[in-house]
């Protein structure tokens, strides 16, 4: 793990602070365009929204103004042709800007806003530093097989990182008590101290990795005040949350849930930040494709949405959410699978709990399901070759057409346990949230759910790895 964690951004995200009550007035001149419309936009999370619209005159001049000040942060002036540049919306929102349309970045200047002038200087310098860093990175990538070149380039890379870090600190020092300084501070990397495992440590590399991981995790937000509402009008809060929960943390539900608790405790005193973070977390884990992370969504739903803390959602939303969560709760990974008893192709009742195997594959399917017609033969191939007597398949047909079900079993010689419950008396669809087919669960010897909704082709590798590492 790298000692320094850099977020290389040309256009920095911003903050929101206490607002001026004098409204806003931004005098704009864009040379080279006439009778054109420009837009004032702002960041919110990972999206951008239009705040105001301005029609420029024949000279490319116009004034954006309003009686109520804008929340502070990073805003954008969007020009014709989907071109744009970013600016700080400071506390004092009476200032001007001027540029040439053909080279708006190179010719841009601010009038009456020292902070935006400093921000513009920063953007240009930071862009140059990025180009230097990118050049070194490209040279290293092109010389991966050349050990001598790598030995020369690594110190250059470290020197460039230090140079960039020193520049950020210089911007902070040169612009005390400004929004710009706060922005740059938020970009400062986490300095991970050197760590040497105690003498006699069995696996020093592993011990060092764990220590570095924990330090990075615990200090990731050190340079950001997560209770400051100014973060909402920037991409910074969203990007940091997303990076933390996607790239920094081990993707284990238990690990994530602990960090969710810590984060919510830190921000729950500020309503707007709490709302933003709660919505981000819920959407992030609701949409996650990582197996087992539905347990995080259940926790967030229980702790925030269904507890009544999320008063920004309607009663109808909460009722729908409760129905969704109630379908997920019984089949979370790590829970003991609910027993289901039903008739079978052999004409005898079968019980999930009666299966005495190291692994049980619970397979919900339909004879006419196109996806099932592709996946069922794959599962049969795994089940049949070579025969593994420690694995059993309990296949449950989800339709009520017995003739088609029996014909498919006979035509395809499915010799595993074929369950039949057309009236759903076992409530398998509720306990296993069967909303589409095929749906796969894997249970261990004690009928604990160890995997769910795996693609059939991954079942074999999962069971092999589970035997090696998780038992």
N, C-alpha and C positions, 0 to 999 in steps of 0.2 A: 504494500500500500504506500502511495506517495506521501512524502512528508508534508507537502503543501498541496492543498486542494484549491485550485483556481477556478473561478467562473469567469471565462473570457467573454465579456460583453462590450460591444462598442457603444451601444446606447443603454445607459444605465436606467434601471427602474427607480421610481421615486416614492415619496411618502405623502401623507396627508396630515396637516397639523391644524391648530386652531385657525379659523378663517377670518380674514378681514371682512368688515361689514360695509365697505365702500364699493362693492361691486367689482367689475373688471373692465378694463379698456386696453385693447391691444391694437396698436396702429401698425398696419401691414402694407408693405409695398413689395410687389414681385415684378421686377422688370422683365419685359419680354412676353407678357400675356396681357390681354385686354378683354374686358367684359367676360371674365371667367369666374367660376365659382370655386371657392376653397372651403375647407371644412376644418373645424377644430374638433379633435377627437381625443379620447383618453383611454388608458388601459384599465381593465378591471379583470383581475385574474389572468387567464390566458387569452382573453378576448379584448376587442377594442370597440368603442361605441362613439357615435357622433354626438357632440355636445352643442355645436353651433355651426351655422352656415353663413357665408359672407359672399356677396357678389362684388367683385372688384370692378373699378371703373376703367375708362379707356387707358389710363396710365398705370394700371395694375395696382391701384391703391384702394384701401378700404379700412374700416375700423370695426373690429369685433368688440361689442360691449354689452354689459348686462348689469342689472341693479344688484345682483347677488353674486358674491365672490365664488369662484370655483374651488372645490376641494383641492388642496395642494397635491402635487404629484408630477408624473411625467405625462405630458400631453403631446399631441402630434398636430402639425399643420399639414393637411392633405391637399396636394396640388393637383391640377388636371393631369391625366395620364397615370393616376395612381402612384404618383411620386409623393414622398412625404419626408419630413424631418421632425425630430423630437426636441422638446424644450421643457424646461422646468416651469411649472406653474407655482410661483412663490407666494409668499404672504402678500407682498405688494404687487398687485396685478395690473398696474398702470405702466406699460412700457411699449416699445415699438421694435419692429424688426424689418430688415430689408435684405433682399437677395436678388440674384438674376436667375430666371427660370432654368436656363440651360445648364448652369453650374450652381445650383442652389446651396450645396454644401460648401463649396469653395468660396462663394461670395457672401455667404450669410453673415450678418452682423446684427447686434442688438443695440437698441438705444434706450437708456434709462433702466437697464437691468444688469448690474454688475455680476449677479449670480449666473444669469444665462450666458453672459460673455465668458465667464470662467468655465461654465459647463461646456460651451462650444470648444474652448481651448482643450479641455480635458478630452472631449470626444475625438478631436483630431490627433492628439498625442497618443491616446489609447489605441486608436486605429493603427498608427505607425508601429507601436509596440507589438500589437497583435500580428502584424505582417512579419516582423522580425521573428517572433516566436513560431509562427507557421512555417517560415522558411527552414528553421532548425528542425522542426518536427518532420518536415518533408525529407530533409537530408537524412535524418535518422531512419525513416521508413524505407528509404531507397538503399540504405547500407546495412540492413539487418544482418546480412551474412558476412559483413566485413568488420571483424572484431576491432581492428586498429582504428577504423573510422568512428565506430561507436565510442571507443575510449576517448577520442578527441571531442566528439559531439556532446557527450553527457555533461562534461563541465560547462560547455557553452550553454546548454539548456538550463542548467542550474543557475548560471550567472544571469541568464535572461529572466528567469523566474524571480530572482532577487531584485533585479532591476525594475521589474513591473511592480513588485511589492513595495519597493522603496518609493516608486512614483505615486502609488496610491496614498502612502503615508504623507508624502509632500503635499498632495492636493488637500488632504485633511488639515494639515498644519497651516496652509496658505489661506484657507477659507473657514476660519473658526466660526462656530455657531450658525452655520448656514445649512440649508437643505442639501446642497451639494456635498458638504462634508459628511453628512449622515448617509448619503447615497454611497459614497466611496467607502466609508467605514463598513457598510454592509457587504462590500465585495472583498474585504480583506480575508485571506484564507485562514483556515485553522492551522495554527502551528502545532504540530504533533511532536512532543519532546522525544528525544532519543530514549530508547528503552533497552536495557540489557537484562535478559532473564537471569534469575539467581543461578549460581553455580550448581551444577548437578541436575538442572531441569532436564527431564527425559527428552522432550522435543522442543528445543529453544526456538526454532522457527515458528512452530505453532503457537507457543506461548507469546512470542512477540506479536504475531498476527492478532491474537485475541486481545492483547493489551491495546494495540493500536486501534483496532475496531471499536472497542469500548470507549476509548478516549475520544475518537472522532465522533461517535454517536452522542456522547454526553456533552460535547462542546460545539456541536454543529451550528447551533443558533446563537453562539456567544456574541456575535457582532451585530445582532438584529434585535431591536425591541419589538417583540411580537405583540405587544399590547398597544402599539401606536397605530391609530386608524389611518394615518397617511400611507401606510403600506398597501391599503386597499386599491388606491389609484395607480398601481404599478404592477408590472409582471413579476416583481421580486418575490412577493409572498407566495404566489402560486408556484413559481419555479423552484423555490427552496423547499416547500412542502413536497412537491412532486419528486424532487431529487432525493430528499431524505427518505421518503416512504418507498421509493422505487429502487434507488441505487445504493443508499448507505446501509439501510437495515437488512439483516438477514430476513428472508421472506417467510418467516415462521409466524403463524397466527399468534402464538403466545408472546413472542418478542414484539410484534407490532401492537398488540393490545396494551402492553405495558407502556409503550411510547405514546399511544393514543391517550391513555390516562394522564400521563405527564403533560402532554401538550394541552389537553382540554383544561386541566387545572391551571395552567399558566395564562390562558386567554379568556377563561369564563367570566372574568370581571369586566370585560369590555364587550358589550352586546354585539356590536357590528363585527368585530374580529371573531368573536365566538360563532356568530352565524356563518361567516365566510368559511372558517376552518371546518365547522361541522358539515356544511354542504360539500366542501371539497372532499373530506374524508368519506362521507357516505357515497358520493358519486364514484370516487376512485375505487373503492372496494366493491361497490355494486357491479362495476364494469370489469373488474379484474378477471383475467382468464387463468390465474394461478390457482391450482387446486388447493382447496382448504381455506382460501381467504374469505369465503362466505361467512366464516366464523367471525371475522372482523366486522363485516357488515351487520351481522346479528347483534353484536355488542354495541355498535354505534346506534343502531335502531332502538335497542332497549334503553341504553343510557341517555340518549338525547331526544330522539324523535317520539318514542312511545311513552317516555317518562313525563312528557309535557314541557320539557325545556325548550323545544323547538316551536315556539309559539308563532312562527312565521308560516307554518304549514296549516292547511285546512283540516277539519275533522274528517273529511272524506279521504284525504291523502293518508291520514293516520290509520283509518279503517282498512284501506287497501294495503298499506304497508304491513299492518298486523297480519293480514291474511297471507301475504307473501312470506313473512318471517315464520309464521306458524308452519308453513310447508317446508321450510329449510331447517328449522330447529331440530327435528327428530333425526336428521340424517347428516349431521356435522361429522367431519372426520374426528375420530377419537371416541365417539359415542358408541355404545353397544347397539347393534342393529335391532330394530323391532322384529319380533318373530312374526312370520306370516304362515298360515296354514291354509291349504287349498287342495282341490282335486288335481289329478294329474293325468297324463296320457295313458298311464298304465291302469287307470281306474281306481287307484287307491289315494287316500289323502296323504299329503307330504307336508312336513314341517321344516322350516328353515333351520330351526335349532336342533333337529335330529341329524343334520349332516355332520359327520365326525371326520373332518379333513383339516389340514393345516390352512388351506385357503378356500374360500367359497366365492365364486364369481356370480353375482346377482345380475341377471341380464334381462332387461325389459325390451320386448320386441313385438313386431307385427309381421305377418306373412306378406302383406301387400306394400309395406313400407320400402320405398326405393333404397334408402340408406341401409335399412336392415338387410336387404337382399345382397348388398355389397359386404356388410360387416359380419353377418352370421356365418358365411363360409370361412371367413378368416378366423373366427372364434372356434369353429369346428376343427380347422386345421391345427390350431394351437392345442386344443383339447385332445386330439387324436394322435399327434406325432411329436415326440414319442409319448406314449401314454404315461401321464404323471398322476399316480394314484394319491398324491397329496393335495390335488386340486379338484374341486367339483364345480359344476355349473348348475345353477338353479335358474332356469329360463322361464320367465312369466310372459305369456301372451296377453297383450292388452286389448285385443278385440274380442267380439262375441260370436264370430263366425267359426264354429267348431269344425265344420267340414274343411275349410281352407287351412285351418291350423293343423288338423290331423294329416291332411295331404302333404303339407310342407314338411312336417316331421318325417313322414314315411318316404317321400321322394328324396329327402336330403340326409336320411339316416342319422337323425339327431338322437344320440343315445344318452345324453345327459338328462337331468331331471327336468321334465317339461310340465310346468304348473299351469293350471286352468282355473280361472276365477272370473267368469264373464260378468257377474253381478258385483264384483269387487267387494265381496263380503269381508275380505281380509284387510281392506283399506290400504292395499299396497300403494295405490297412487298417491295417497296422503302421506304415508310414512316415508316414502322414497321420492316424493316430489316428481312424479313421472308426468312431465308435460310434453315430452317428445320422445321418439324412439329412433335408434336404440339408446338406452340409458344403462350405464354400467356402474356397479359398485363392487369393490373387493373387500372381503371380510377376512379377519384372521381366524385362528382356531377357536378363539373365544367369542367369535361373532362381533368383534369390534370393527367398525368401519375404518379401513386404512387407506382407501382410495375411492374416488368417485368420479364418474363422468369422464373416464379415460377413453381415448380412442382404442379400439380393439387391438390394433397393431402394437400398442405400447404395454399391453397387459403382461406379456411374457417378461419383458425387461424389468418391469416394475416388480414383479414377484421375485425374479432372480436377485435384484438389488436389495429387496426387503430381506430376503434370506441372509444375505451377506452382511448388511449393515444395521438393520433395525431390530434384530432379534437377540 
